[in-house]
Amino acid sequence: MKQSKFIVLDLICYVVFPLAVWNLSRDYIGDYYAMLLSSIPGIIYTVFRFIALKKVNVFGIYMISTLIAGTLIDVLAGSAIQLLWNNVIYAYVLALLFLFTIVIKKPIALYFALDFSELQGYDRDFSRRLFHKKKLFHLF
């Protein structure tokens, strides 16, 4: 599948479908269940994308693990307000994860950039050497 099709599908499955499901279902099933239901298209699409690319990368692992953790947090919340508070705490935990990877000089953003550059057709080893140069490494 071409990259341009993946970009369009990303927008549809990660933005359009969840917003549509949220707006159409929250009046009927309530805020809590609408939030849970709106995460399903993204999870299904992520699995589909892994199967289509036949490749697992750091960003893909990150996406799957955050989708699973986020869904578990949502399911275990019990109410809409607790779900929102749990998501705030979860966002802080993810921010600390990013900060930790920066402190240990293995920024996860660098590995995301490697994955994205590889998806655009660039050689992963060349990109790794380029991104580890002092001028660029500080950006990550």
LINLIN-V751924 format. One record per run of one state. SS is the DSSP state (H for helix, E for strand, - for the rest). FROM is the first residue (numbers start at 1). TO is the last residue. If there is no record, write none. Layout:
BEGIN
ss=SS from=FROM to=TO
ss=SS from=FROM to=TO
END
This chain:
BEGIN
ss=- from=1 to=2
ss=H from=3 to=29
ss=- from=30 to=30
ss=H from=31 to=38
ss=- from=39 to=39
ss=H from=40 to=53
ss=- from=54 to=57
ss=H from=58 to=77
ss=- from=78 to=79
ss=H from=80 to=103
ss=- from=104 to=107
ss=H from=108 to=119
ss=- from=120 to=123
ss=H from=124 to=131
ss=- from=132 to=133
ss=H from=134 to=137
ss=- from=138 to=140
END
